[in-house]
């Protein structure tokens, strides 16, 4: 999937969790920030991706060692990245009231990325180091018309939901 679609999915997943948790507006903003960040983190293993190209000192070795859609597209990575973000924010002395929503946002954004890539022909190695790739029965090619329709539908819902949440 394209970065554009991953961002939409990260926002949508963060908003869904925000509603489920009955988060405040500030917590919702933190969840959204985490969701956007998390939705791009798996592509740190691809030097030409929107995110990977911005962190080449990390992206190049990850790509060389694991390849694209390796360990960073697994459930282990969701746990590892969520813990790393929590650790970084905790030791930066962020207040827990701010740290937890960001970490939850990162986790759900990361999972939304994996779900999006599950819909593509390549699938994802959720149980890495197992080589098995999980692929949706409903597949789409990255950048095809269906992806754009899906992304714009998600963005429409995100805008509608943000208006509901922040108009109060």
N, C-alpha and C positions, 0 to 999 in steps of 0.2 A: 504494500500500500504506500501511497504517497504521504509525505509529512503533513500535508494539508488535511488529509483524512484522519491521520493519527491524532492530530491536534483536536479535531472535532470530537473524536471518540474519547479522548482524554478529558475534555470539558464535560461531555455528556455523562461519563461515568462518575466524575467528581460531583456533578450536580445531583445525580441519582443517590449517591451515598450521603450527600448533604441533606437531602430531603428525608432519607431513611433515618439518619441520626438526629434530625431536627436541629441542625446546626444554626448558629447565629449567622448574621451577615458577614461578620469578620471571619468566622470559621469557614464560611462558604468561600470567601475570597482566597483563604489559605489553601483550602481543598482544591480550588480551581488552579491555583499556581502549581501545587504539587501534581495535579492531574496532567497539566500541560508538560511539565518537566518529565514526569514518568512516562508519558506517551512517546517521548523521543529517546529516552535512555537506551532501549534495546538496540537501536541503530548506531550505538557507539562503536560497534564492530564493523562498520562500513564507512571507509574514509571518504566516499563520495556522497554520503547521505547528508541531509540538511544539518544534522547534529554532529555526525562523525567528522565532517569537514571542518568544523569549528574547534575540535579537540584532537587534532592529528597526532600529537604525541601519545595519546591513549589509543586512538583509533587504529593507527598503523600496526602496532604490535598485536593488538587484539585480533585484527583481521588476519595477520600473518600466522598467528598461533591457532586460532579457532575457526577462522573463516566467517563469512556472513551467515547469520542465523544459526549460530552454534550456541555456546553457553549463554550468551546474552539474551537468547530467546527461549529460556527455560524457566521453570518454576523456581529452581535454585537461585537464579539471578533476581527474581522478584523479591525473595526473602533477603538475599545478600544486599541488594541495592537499598531496600527499605531500611535494613539495619544500618547500613553505612550513612544514609541520610539522617536517621535518628541520632546516631553516634556523633556525627559532625555538628548537628544543631544542639545536641545536649552539651557537648563540650565547648560550644560557642556561647553557652549560657543562655540559650533561648528559653523563654518561659514555656513550661509544658503545655499550657493552653494554646500556644502557637505551634510548638513542635509536632504535637500529635496530629492535628489536621493536615499539616504539610506531608508528614510521613504516610498517613492514610491516603492522601491524594496521590502521592508518588506510587504507592502500591496499586491503587485502582487504575491509574493512568498507564502504568506498566502492563497490567493485565489486559487493559483495553487494546494496547499495541499488539500483544500476543494474540488476542482474539481477532484483530484485524488481519494479521498475517496468517492466521489459521484459515481465513477465507480465501487466500491466494493459492495458486497452483503449487507453490513450494512448501506450504505448511510450516509447522514449527516443531522443534525437538523439545517438547515440554519436559520430558524426563531425562534430559541430558545428564550423564554421558551416554545414555542409550542412543543409538543412531536412528531409532524409530521417529518418523515425522508424523505429526497429527495434521490431517488435512480435512477441511470441511467437505461434505458432499456437495455443497453449493459453492463452486469455485468461481473466482473472477480473476482476470489479469490486472496487474497493477497499471493504473492509469486508463482503464477502459471506461466507457460511458457509464456503466453500472456503478463504478466506484464514485464518479462525480455526482451521480444522482443520490447515492447513499450519503456522501459527504455533505451535500447541500441540504438534504433532509435533516441530517443530524444538526447542522448549523442552525437551521430554522428552529428546531426544537430547543436548542441551547439558548438562542436569542429570546424565544418565547418564555422559557423558564427563568432566565435572568431577569426579564422584565417583571415577572411574578415575584421573584425573590427580593429584588432590590427596589421595587416601586413603593414599597411600604415605608 
